[in-house]
Amino acid sequence: MGLLGELLMLPLAPARGSLWVLRQVVDEAERQYYDPSAIRRELARLEERLESGEIDEDEFERAEDDLLDRLQHSTGQDFRQ
């Protein structure tokens, strides 16, 4: 794009910059959401909550299924028995 094109696009620069920042935030959130070590920590905490009686077996199984789905997505392995 030439100088004229850049000048015409200049008013859109703040929007393009905001869009770039938004993409970066979403990418980082997804990276953290699918981080295997974070998911394993959440699984361990979930088991602690079950053992302490904070949650019941049904709630544990639902949450465990969600976490195992995330772990499978991040590693490509099937952790279900």
Buried (B, 14 or more C-beta within 10 A) or exposed (E): EEEEEEEEEEEEEEEEEEEEEEEEEEEEEEEEEBBEEBBEEBBEEBEEBBEEEEBEEEEBEEBBEEBBEBBBEBEEEEEEE
